[in-house]
Amino acid sequence: MDASQQPSSQFLTFEESAKVDAALLSSHEKFLTRLTISSLKLLKHIAAENGVNIEDLTPQQVLTWFEKDGKIRREQGIDAAYLKW
């Protein structure tokens, strides 16, 4: 597995999480912020795999990517998939 597939690259780093914790936001807003940052990282990965800019990603490309990653998880196991959950 290369560094771009490490679980830490999918989700917030400790530093990013600490910045969210320090922000003057409600618990709900902090959750949404963490979710949005993690989603941005995943969308960047999907865009790179599709060879497009993130703003050019289509909903169909995102759906197709999730189907592909799910199929890899089912057929080859969780370690072979990009998402580890």
Residue, then its C-alpha position, 0 to 999 in steps of 0.5 A: m500500500d502506498a502512502s496515498q492509501q494510508p488511512s491517515s491520508q483519508f481522514l483528518t491528521f491529528e493537527e487538523s483535528a486539533k485545529v477543528d477542536a480549537a475552532l469556536l464551533s458547536s459540537h455539531e459544527k465540528f462534526l460537519t467540519r471534520l466530515t467535510i475535510s475528510s470528504l474533500k480529501l476523498l474527492k481529491h483522490i477520486a479526481a486523481e484516479n479519474g485524471v480530472n480536476i476535482e471541480d470536473l468530477t461528476p456524481q456518476q464518477v463518484l458513484t462508480w468509484f465507490e462501486k469499484d472500491g466496494k467490489i475490491r473490498r468484497e472480493q479482495g478484502i478490506d486491505a486491498a480497498y482504499l476505504k478501510w471502513 
